[in-house]
Amino acid sequence: MKINIFEFNPIAENTYLLYDDTKECVIIDAGCCNDSENKVLQNFITDNGLTVKHLINTHLHFDHVLGASFVCSHFGVVLEANAADKFLLEGMPAQMKMFGFPPVAAAPVIGKELNDGDVVEFGKQKLHVLHVPGHSPGHVVFYHKESDSLFTGDVLFRESIGRTDLAGGNHQQLVTGIKKKLLTLPPQTTVYPGHGPATTIGFEAENNPYL
Ligand SMILES: [Zn+2]
């Protein structure tokens, strides 16, 4: 499986595009926020002859959702996310105003729910959905066992964890979830976070000051 990383929008959000030799791909957290960023994503897909099978979200804070409407309308997919984060979409216009972004015409809606234990398939690949709330109530992460890859959104960063002072946040729940569900994965697992550089489960188990 190949992994392409885009850093989009003023919040420097990582959008991941995963694909294999079947040319099917998934997009995780489309954060592209304007025409030129949309074009970067679109060109990559076109240049590599890819077919978008899924748009899946770790959670629904606006910086992870800015490109969702574009991806859905251009590639004929629906936004897939956990229903416990639905309220964040409803609050998206207000949240964007708070961060100084121009207003969006309409926030996207969840077209398919992702729940703990679900498997997202594309090409020959399987992504396992793990629910790890605490940064937001509906936060999920995606685990690709075959390549030891974990897409953690805003749950786990290199030497940090997600903030828990936003709506629905819970610090204890977040720490417990990381310890139970993520630190128990093989230490060589590469962690691809929603912001900043990649790390590994083994490195975070030893060095993350919050765990
Ligand atoms: Zn977030």
py3Dmol code that shows the C-alpha trace and the ligand (Angstrom):
import py3Dmol

protein = """\
ATOM      1  CA  MET A   1       0.000   0.000   0.000  1.00  0.00           C
ATOM      2  CA  LYS A   2       1.267   3.446  -0.874  1.00  0.00           C
ATOM      3  CA  ILE A   3       0.702   6.449   1.350  1.00  0.00           C
ATOM      4  CA  ASN A   4       0.698  10.012   0.078  1.00  0.00           C
ATOM      5  CA  ILE A   5       0.635  12.886   2.545  1.00  0.00           C
ATOM      6  CA  PHE A   6      -0.709  16.365   1.791  1.00  0.00           C
ATOM      7  CA  GLU A   7      -0.452  19.222   4.262  1.00  0.00           C
ATOM      8  CA  PHE A   8      -3.476  21.452   3.770  1.00  0.00           C
ATOM      9  CA  ASN A   9      -5.076  24.619   5.131  1.00  0.00           C
ATOM     10  CA  PRO A  10      -3.733  27.217   7.605  1.00  0.00           C
ATOM     11  CA  ILE A  11      -4.047  24.711  10.485  1.00  0.00           C
ATOM     12  CA  ALA A  12      -1.452  22.495   8.693  1.00  0.00           C
ATOM     13  CA  GLU A  13      -3.667  19.434   8.644  1.00  0.00           C
ATOM     14  CA  ASN A  14      -2.401  16.158   7.177  1.00  0.00           C
ATOM     15  CA  THR A  15      -4.640  14.648   4.526  1.00  0.00           C
ATOM     16  CA  TYR A  16      -3.718  11.069   3.669  1.00  0.00           C
ATOM     17  CA  LEU A  17      -4.360   9.301   0.402  1.00  0.00           C
ATOM     18  CA  LEU A  18      -3.831   5.515   0.398  1.00  0.00           C
ATOM     19  CA  TYR A  19      -3.775   3.366  -2.709  1.00  0.00           C
ATOM     20  CA  ASP A  20      -2.446   0.136  -4.126  1.00  0.00           C
ATOM     21  CA  ASP A  21      -1.717  -1.394  -7.522  1.00  0.00           C
ATOM     22  CA  THR A  22      -5.432  -1.842  -8.232  1.00  0.00           C
ATOM     23  CA  LYS A  23      -5.516   2.000  -8.415  1.00  0.00           C
ATOM     24  CA  GLU A  24      -8.323   2.188  -5.868  1.00  0.00           C
ATOM     25  CA  CYS A  25      -7.752   4.738  -3.133  1.00  0.00           C
ATOM     26  CA  VAL A  26      -9.177   6.158   0.055  1.00  0.00           C
ATOM     27  CA  ILE A  27      -8.838   9.696   1.328  1.00  0.00           C
ATOM     28  CA  ILE A  28      -8.544  10.269   5.064  1.00  0.00           C
ATOM     29  CA  ASP A  29      -9.548  13.721   6.380  1.00  0.00           C
ATOM     30  CA  ALA A  30      -9.746  15.890   3.260  1.00  0.00           C
ATOM     31  CA  GLY A  31      -8.548  19.250   4.586  1.00  0.00           C
ATOM     32  CA  CYS A  32      -8.039  21.085   1.284  1.00  0.00           C
ATOM     33  CA  CYS A  33      -9.590  24.519   1.716  1.00  0.00           C
ATOM     34  CA  ASN A  34      -9.387  26.436  -1.567  1.00  0.00           C
ATOM     35  CA  ASP A  35      -9.185  25.988  -5.343  1.00  0.00           C
ATOM     36  CA  SER A  36      -5.421  25.562  -5.463  1.00  0.00           C
ATOM     37  CA  GLU A  37      -5.380  22.942  -2.696  1.00  0.00           C
ATOM     38  CA  ASN A  38      -8.334  21.124  -4.275  1.00  0.00           C
ATOM     39  CA  LYS A  39      -6.369  21.075  -7.516  1.00  0.00           C
ATOM     40  CA  VAL A  40      -3.304  19.537  -5.825  1.00  0.00           C
ATOM     41  CA  LEU A  41      -5.447  16.665  -4.557  1.00  0.00           C
ATOM     42  CA  GLN A  42      -7.350  16.291  -7.814  1.00  0.00           C
ATOM     43  CA  ASN A  43      -4.167  16.318  -9.923  1.00  0.00           C
ATOM     44  CA  PHE A  44      -2.565  13.616  -7.814  1.00  0.00           C
ATOM     45  CA  ILE A  45      -5.622  11.403  -8.292  1.00  0.00           C
ATOM     46  CA  THR A  46      -5.812  12.086 -12.032  1.00  0.00           C
ATOM     47  CA  ASP A  47      -2.054  11.764 -12.677  1.00  0.00           C
ATOM     48  CA  ASN A  48      -1.966   8.384 -10.953  1.00  0.00           C
ATOM     49  CA  GLY A  49      -5.177   7.144 -12.586  1.00  0.00           C
ATOM     50  CA  LEU A  50      -6.800   6.505  -9.197  1.00  0.00           C
ATOM     51  CA  THR A  51     -10.440   5.800  -8.344  1.00  0.00           C
ATOM     52  CA  VAL A  52     -11.641   7.176  -5.015  1.00  0.00           C
ATOM     53  CA  LYS A  53     -13.550   4.440  -3.133  1.00  0.00           C
ATOM     54  CA  HIS A  54     -14.012   6.130   0.236  1.00  0.00           C
ATOM     55  CA  LEU A  55     -13.698   9.456   2.008  1.00  0.00           C
ATOM     56  CA  ILE A  56     -13.237   8.508   5.663  1.00  0.00           C
ATOM     57  CA  ASN A  57     -12.770  10.872   8.579  1.00  0.00           C
ATOM     58  CA  THR A  58     -11.018  10.344  11.876  1.00  0.00           C
ATOM     59  CA  HIS A  59     -13.236  13.059  13.359  1.00  0.00           C
ATOM     60  CA  LEU A  60     -15.168  16.117  12.284  1.00  0.00           C
ATOM     61  CA  HIS A  61     -13.318  19.203  13.494  1.00  0.00           C
ATOM     62  CA  PHE A  62     -13.496  21.708  10.672  1.00  0.00           C
ATOM     63  CA  ASP A  63      -9.799  21.570   9.714  1.00  0.00           C
ATOM     64  CA  HIS A  64     -10.275  17.879   8.832  1.00  0.00           C
ATOM     65  CA  VAL A  65     -13.506  18.486   6.915  1.00  0.00           C
ATOM     66  CA  LEU A  66     -12.789  21.561   4.767  1.00  0.00           C
ATOM     67  CA  GLY A  67     -12.362  19.533   1.574  1.00  0.00           C
ATOM     68  CA  ALA A  68     -15.164  17.026   2.189  1.00  0.00           C
ATOM     69  CA  SER A  69     -17.791  18.708   0.005  1.00  0.00           C
ATOM     70  CA  PHE A  70     -15.296  19.046  -2.837  1.00  0.00           C
ATOM     71  CA  VAL A  71     -14.235  15.387  -2.639  1.00  0.00           C
ATOM     72  CA  CYS A  72     -17.813  14.120  -2.405  1.00  0.00           C
ATOM     73  CA  SER A  73     -19.031  16.128  -5.374  1.00  0.00           C
ATOM     74  CA  HIS A  74     -15.987  15.511  -7.597  1.00  0.00           C
ATOM     75  CA  PHE A  75     -15.407  11.842  -6.902  1.00  0.00           C
ATOM     76  CA  GLY A  76     -18.941  10.600  -6.185  1.00  0.00           C
ATOM     77  CA  VAL A  77     -18.356   9.381  -2.643  1.00  0.00           C
ATOM     78  CA  VAL A  78     -20.018  10.164   0.686  1.00  0.00           C
ATOM     79  CA  LEU A  79     -18.438  11.376   3.911  1.00  0.00           C
ATOM     80  CA  GLU A  80     -17.918   8.434   6.282  1.00  0.00           C
ATOM     81  CA  ALA A  81     -17.484   9.197   9.976  1.00  0.00           C
ATOM     82  CA  ASN A  82     -18.706   8.263  13.448  1.00  0.00           C
ATOM     83  CA  ALA A  83     -22.144   9.640  14.275  1.00  0.00           C
ATOM     84  CA  ALA A  84     -21.067  10.936  17.691  1.00  0.00           C
ATOM     85  CA  ASP A  85     -19.250  13.775  15.882  1.00  0.00           C
ATOM     86  CA  LYS A  86     -22.298  14.845  13.872  1.00  0.00           C
ATOM     87  CA  PHE A  87     -22.861  17.850  16.136  1.00  0.00           C
ATOM     88  CA  LEU A  88     -19.471  19.227  15.050  1.00  0.00           C
ATOM     89  CA  LEU A  89     -20.671  19.551  11.461  1.00  0.00           C
ATOM     90  CA  GLU A  90     -23.669  21.492  12.659  1.00  0.00           C
ATOM     91  CA  GLY A  91     -21.336  23.856  14.540  1.00  0.00           C
ATOM     92  CA  MET A  92     -18.882  24.131  11.666  1.00  0.00           C
ATOM     93  CA  PRO A  93     -19.919  27.573  10.350  1.00  0.00           C
ATOM     94  CA  ALA A  94     -19.543  29.097  13.821  1.00  0.00           C
ATOM     95  CA  GLN A  95     -16.231  27.334  14.430  1.00  0.00           C
ATOM     96  CA  MET A  96     -14.830  28.555  11.113  1.00  0.00           C
ATOM     97  CA  LYS A  97     -15.850  32.113  11.891  1.00  0.00           C
ATOM     98  CA  MET A  98     -14.046  31.827  15.222  1.00  0.00           C
ATOM     99  CA  PHE A  99     -10.844  30.783  13.401  1.00  0.00           C
ATOM    100  CA  GLY A 100     -11.224  33.597  10.839  1.00  0.00           C
ATOM    101  CA  PHE A 101     -12.210  31.465   7.824  1.00  0.00           C
ATOM    102  CA  PRO A 102     -14.693  32.696   5.227  1.00  0.00           C
ATOM    103  CA  PRO A 103     -18.153  31.183   5.688  1.00  0.00           C
ATOM    104  CA  VAL A 104     -19.002  27.876   3.993  1.00  0.00           C
ATOM    105  CA  ALA A 105     -22.161  27.625   1.928  1.00  0.00           C
ATOM    106  CA  ALA A 106     -23.183  24.369   3.596  1.00  0.00           C
ATOM    107  CA  ALA A 107     -21.413  21.988   5.953  1.00  0.00           C
ATOM    108  CA  PRO A 108     -21.211  18.409   4.645  1.00  0.00           C
ATOM    109  CA  VAL A 109     -23.286  15.611   6.174  1.00  0.00           C
ATOM    110  CA  ILE A 110     -22.365  12.079   7.202  1.00  0.00           C
ATOM    111  CA  GLY A 111     -23.363   9.719   4.382  1.00  0.00           C
ATOM    112  CA  LYS A 112     -22.190   6.516   6.065  1.00  0.00           C
ATOM    113  CA  GLU A 113     -21.429   5.785   9.696  1.00  0.00           C
ATOM    114  CA  LEU A 114     -18.114   4.330  10.850  1.00  0.00           C
ATOM    115  CA  ASN A 115     -18.144   2.323  14.058  1.00  0.00           C
ATOM    116  CA  ASP A 116     -15.623   0.460  16.182  1.00  0.00           C
ATOM    117  CA  GLY A 117     -14.813  -2.867  14.542  1.00  0.00           C
ATOM    118  CA  ASP A 118     -15.808  -1.809  11.023  1.00  0.00           C
ATOM    119  CA  VAL A 119     -13.475  -2.624   8.156  1.00  0.00           C
ATOM    120  CA  VAL A 120     -13.024  -0.192   5.261  1.00  0.00           C
ATOM    121  CA  GLU A 121     -11.972  -1.968   2.083  1.00  0.00           C
ATOM    122  CA  PHE A 122     -10.354  -0.648  -1.079  1.00  0.00           C
ATOM    123  CA  GLY A 123      -8.272  -2.514  -3.650  1.00  0.00           C
ATOM    124  CA  LYS A 124      -6.685  -5.427  -1.791  1.00  0.00           C
ATOM    125  CA  GLN A 125      -6.487  -3.458   1.442  1.00  0.00           C
ATOM    126  CA  LYS A 126      -8.373  -3.473   4.724  1.00  0.00           C
ATOM    127  CA  LEU A 127      -8.468  -0.626   7.238  1.00  0.00           C
ATOM    128  CA  HIS A 128      -9.726  -1.488  10.710  1.00  0.00           C
ATOM    129  CA  VAL A 129     -11.765   1.167  12.515  1.00  0.00           C
ATOM    130  CA  LEU A 130     -11.011   1.726  16.207  1.00  0.00           C
ATOM    131  CA  HIS A 131     -13.090   4.165  18.278  1.00  0.00           C
ATOM    132  CA  VAL A 132     -10.844   6.280  20.499  1.00  0.00           C
ATOM    133  CA  PRO A 133     -12.924   9.164  21.926  1.00  0.00           C
ATOM    134  CA  GLY A 134     -11.673  11.992  24.132  1.00  0.00           C
ATOM    135  CA  HIS A 135     -10.400  14.582  21.645  1.00  0.00           C
ATOM    136  CA  SER A 136     -13.899  14.428  20.200  1.00  0.00           C
ATOM    137  CA  PRO A 137     -16.682  11.962  21.088  1.00  0.00           C
ATOM    138  CA  GLY A 138     -16.754  10.308  17.675  1.00  0.00           C
ATOM    139  CA  HIS A 139     -13.028  10.101  17.020  1.00  0.00           C
ATOM    140  CA  VAL A 140     -11.909   6.935  15.237  1.00  0.00           C
ATOM    141  CA  VAL A 141      -8.466   5.837  14.024  1.00  0.00           C
ATOM    142  CA  PHE A 142      -7.633   3.591  11.075  1.00  0.00           C
ATOM    143  CA  TYR A 143      -5.295   0.616  11.379  1.00  0.00           C
ATOM    144  CA  HIS A 144      -3.688  -1.081   8.386  1.00  0.00           C
ATOM    145  CA  LYS A 145      -2.235  -4.234   9.862  1.00  0.00           C
ATOM    146  CA  GLU A 146      -0.358  -5.512   6.803  1.00  0.00           C
ATOM    147  CA  SER A 147       1.876  -2.434   6.622  1.00  0.00           C
ATOM    148  CA  ASP A 148       1.915  -1.651  10.371  1.00  0.00           C
ATOM    149  CA  SER A 149       0.331   1.746   9.747  1.00  0.00           C
ATOM    150  CA  LEU A 150      -2.002   3.670  12.013  1.00  0.00           C
ATOM    151  CA  PHE A 151      -3.799   6.889  11.065  1.00  0.00           C
ATOM    152  CA  THR A 152      -4.517   8.640  14.333  1.00  0.00           C
ATOM    153  CA  GLY A 153      -6.081  11.999  13.448  1.00  0.00           C
ATOM    154  CA  ASP A 154      -5.882  14.214  16.529  1.00  0.00           C
ATOM    155  CA  VAL A 155      -5.665  11.370  19.077  1.00  0.00           C
ATOM    156  CA  LEU A 156      -1.914  10.774  19.092  1.00  0.00           C
ATOM    157  CA  PHE A 157       0.914  12.973  17.818  1.00  0.00           C
ATOM    158  CA  ARG A 158       4.691  12.710  18.041  1.00  0.00           C
ATOM    159  CA  GLU A 159       5.331  13.346  21.762  1.00  0.00           C
ATOM    160  CA  SER A 160       1.850  14.759  22.256  1.00  0.00           C
ATOM    161  CA  ILE A 161      -1.838  13.887  22.352  1.00  0.00           C
ATOM    162  CA  GLY A 162      -4.985  15.675  21.220  1.00  0.00           C
ATOM    163  CA  ARG A 163      -6.353  18.663  23.120  1.00  0.00           C
ATOM    164  CA  THR A 164      -9.406  17.922  25.220  1.00  0.00           C
ATOM    165  CA  ASP A 165     -10.695  21.439  25.902  1.00  0.00           C
ATOM    166  CA  LEU A 166     -13.007  21.517  22.880  1.00  0.00           C
ATOM    167  CA  ALA A 167     -16.687  20.459  22.890  1.00  0.00           C
ATOM    168  CA  GLY A 168     -17.094  16.837  23.979  1.00  0.00           C
ATOM    169  CA  GLY A 169     -13.432  16.475  25.001  1.00  0.00           C
ATOM    170  CA  ASN A 170     -12.403  14.213  27.900  1.00  0.00           C
ATOM    171  CA  HIS A 171      -8.745  13.908  28.919  1.00  0.00           C
ATOM    172  CA  GLN A 172      -9.021  10.744  31.005  1.00  0.00           C
ATOM    173  CA  GLN A 173     -11.036   8.976  28.325  1.00  0.00           C
ATOM    174  CA  LEU A 174      -8.450   9.926  25.695  1.00  0.00           C
ATOM    175  CA  VAL A 175      -5.450   8.706  27.705  1.00  0.00           C
ATOM    176  CA  THR A 176      -7.218   5.462  28.639  1.00  0.00           C
ATOM    177  CA  GLY A 177      -8.217   4.814  25.016  1.00  0.00           C
ATOM    178  CA  ILE A 178      -4.679   5.398  23.727  1.00  0.00           C
ATOM    179  CA  LYS A 179      -3.177   3.086  26.339  1.00  0.00           C
ATOM    180  CA  LYS A 180      -5.720   0.319  25.831  1.00  0.00           C
ATOM    181  CA  LYS A 181      -6.209   0.382  22.067  1.00  0.00           C
ATOM    182  CA  LEU A 182      -3.098   1.961  20.531  1.00  0.00           C
ATOM    183  CA  LEU A 183      -0.091   1.280  22.759  1.00  0.00           C
ATOM    184  CA  THR A 184      -1.027  -2.415  22.637  1.00  0.00           C
ATOM    185  CA  LEU A 185      -0.337  -2.481  18.874  1.00  0.00           C
ATOM    186  CA  PRO A 186       3.084  -3.709  17.676  1.00  0.00           C
ATOM    187  CA  PRO A 187       5.847  -1.211  18.586  1.00  0.00           C
ATOM    188  CA  GLN A 188       7.000  -0.958  14.979  1.00  0.00           C
ATOM    189  CA  THR A 189       3.591   0.446  13.955  1.00  0.00           C
ATOM    190  CA  THR A 190       4.032   3.775  12.178  1.00  0.00           C
ATOM    191  CA  VAL A 191       1.726   6.485  13.504  1.00  0.00           C
ATOM    192  CA  TYR A 192       0.486   8.981  10.909  1.00  0.00           C
ATOM    193  CA  PRO A 193      -1.104  11.863  12.826  1.00  0.00           C
ATOM    194  CA  GLY A 194      -3.497  14.583  11.722  1.00  0.00           C
ATOM    195  CA  HIS A 195      -0.827  17.230  12.296  1.00  0.00           C
ATOM    196  CA  GLY A 196       2.962  17.096  12.319  1.00  0.00           C
ATOM    197  CA  PRO A 197       5.455  14.324  11.596  1.00  0.00           C
ATOM    198  CA  ALA A 198       4.971  10.566  11.746  1.00  0.00           C
ATOM    199  CA  THR A 199       6.179   8.545  14.717  1.00  0.00           C
ATOM    200  CA  THR A 200       5.874   4.963  15.978  1.00  0.00           C
ATOM    201  CA  ILE A 201       3.918   3.263  18.735  1.00  0.00           C
ATOM    202  CA  GLY A 202       7.191   2.085  20.316  1.00  0.00           C
ATOM    203  CA  PHE A 203       8.639   5.609  20.385  1.00  0.00           C
ATOM    204  CA  GLU A 204       5.468   7.085  21.907  1.00  0.00           C
ATOM    205  CA  ALA A 205       5.205   4.329  24.529  1.00  0.00           C
ATOM    206  CA  GLU A 206       8.673   5.334  25.730  1.00  0.00           C
ATOM    207  CA  ASN A 207       8.773   9.074  25.127  1.00  0.00           C
ATOM    208  CA  ASN A 208       5.297  10.580  25.078  1.00  0.00           C
ATOM    209  CA  PRO A 209       5.051  12.762  28.217  1.00  0.00           C
ATOM    210  CA  TYR A 210       1.238  12.464  28.361  1.00  0.00           C
ATOM    211  CA  LEU A 211       1.119   8.676  28.483  1.00  0.00           C
TER     212      LEU A 211
END
"""
ligand_1 = """\
1
ZN
Zn -9.402 17.872 16.004
"""
view = py3Dmol.view(width=600, height=400)
view.addModel(protein, "pdb")
view.setStyle({"model": 0}, {"cartoon": {"style": "trace"}})
view.addModel(ligand_1, "xyz")
view.setStyle({"model": 1}, {"stick": {}})
view.zoomTo()
view.show()
